[in-house]
């Protein structure tokens, strides 16, 4: 099955179909090999954007789970969401960085994808700090309670 993909014209940077022999905006003649490379790069950028959005959303679900765990009865669902997110987010961020971190493209969507991945990392580090502080607070209260007896 033949399908058309889009890519940016190397001359005017407008998005055009890969089936064209010349750009419909600036009329530059397109090299078929350059089209293939540009289409492949654009598809990698699209996957990078989708994966970065996924990890950003997973980080949000992790935080929702953190707060839902305080609600009686449904709190177990919050714990599950938080734990899954806590371990999945860094794994997915490492995967994203290895696979897409070195892409060289001026695409603004890719810049947004990098920002999404960075924000996911920041919010994961933030929940790590919150969980460590809660753990230290709990241990401190247990020590104070046991020493008061």
Protein Blocks (a to p, Z undefined) as FASTA:
>chain_A
ZZddddddfklopacdfkbfbdfklopacdfklmmmmmmmmmmmmmmmmmmmmmmmmmmm
mmmmmmmmmpghjlmmmmmmmmmmmmmmmmmmmmmmmmmmmpccfbfklmmmmmmmmmmm
mmmmmmmmmmmmmmmmmmmmmmmmmmmZZ
